[in-house]
Amino acid sequence: MDEFDHRSLGARLRLYHFEEDAPGMPFWHPRGHALYRALEDLVRGRMRAHGFAEVRTPQLLPRALWERSGHWGKFRANMFAVEDSERPMALKPMSCPCHVALFGRHLRSWRELPLRYAEFGACHRNEPSGAMHGLMRTRAFVQDDAHVFCRPDDVAGEVARFFALLRGIYDVLGFGAVSVALSTRPAERFGDDAAWDAAETALLDAARACGHEPAIQAGEGAFYGPKLEFALRDRLGRSWQCGTVQLDYVLPGRLGAAYVGPDSARAVPVMIHHAVLGSMERMIGILLEHHAGDLPLRIAPDQVALMPLSREQDDYAGQVATALADAGIRVLPMPADESLSRRIVEARALMVPLHAVVGRREAAARSAMLTLRDGSRAEVALADLPARVAALAAADAGAGAPPAAAA
């Protein structure tokens, strides 16, 4: 296995592992969970800024719901069914019907639309054992699920909103240009041809309005609607389809969702499904390989390795650690139990982007000697250190990323 394969990096950086008794279900270690939460928080903040309200829905739901939605007929072989004493249940493979249930809990007015829900939804799919591959394909995963309930006239604006959201997040993660494809109606589908004509035209027009001419992937759409698929390119030139935006004129009606229009008549909303990352687990695998483990500072498991020169600086190092942690910066304390050179080697092996050294002089001056990725050093006052690290994080797209023009 290559040393920069995400599975090798996961072990070397102490991020996660798998157990034979839980195939396809990662165990996240403290450093891995820190990375996971940092990525999640990045997406969460961007979603909130784009008008999405975060929700949480159950993982275990009645089989009857999946039958009504159509997922049971299409995905039964990949769903984990649970037979209990009362009624058949199933673990959710996606969150779409749950968000329709949230929308349908109350009769909505057209004035409430567009209504936007987002969820980091824990999902399970019974993937064949031979198909699983580290984090790239798992049985337990979390999707950055989001759904917009809107009127037909809102579709173009909502798709443009998604383009901006996706581009902003991919930029932060160190990816360049993305390619766009339109997946059209499959042979087995719900809904009539008129609805599919309208949905495919709406997505194509929305993509063009955002400056993209998507490639056509005939017959590759979901059973409930067409979709735009966004593929990013990593430092090795590989293409990864991650983001999707899907237009659905079918599922809300099947599950009884409705709103009251301007004419006081009930209407079925258009449902837009979208995800920027797709699977959190898969995206982390892609990021590890794209950056060869040297992740962008914003999402690095530990952002600063803090090293006192001797035990005499333990108290001051504790103050520095507290100041950074209070500002939301992830600190790896490395006390003076070993030589400074040995600790630096260990911090580099863990690919901690920044190193802060404090000795007698720094303690007296209430500062820290900060070493950056490129090896440059600067003495920074303690009062300024959190802001300096935050500014570096905001500007850093990762040492492993190629220039955007080359992507």
Protein Blocks (a to p, Z undefined) as FASTA:
>chain_A
ZZkbfklmmmmnombccdfklghiacddfklmmmmmmmmmmmmmmmmmnopacddddfbd
cfklmmmnommmmmmmmpccdddfkbccdddfbfklmmmmmmmmpccdfklpccdddddd
dddddddfklggcjlbcfbdcdddddddddfklmmmmmmmmmmmmmmmmmmnopacdddd
dddddfbdgddfklmmmmmmmmmmmmmmnopacdddehiacfkbccdddddddfkopacd
fbdcdddfklmmmnopacddfkopacddddddddfklpaklmmmmmmmmnnopacfklgm
blbdcddfblklmmmmmmmmmmmmmnopacddddfkbcfklmmmmmmmnopabacdddfk
lmmnopaddddfkopacdddfklmmmmmmmmmmmpgbjkbccfklZZ
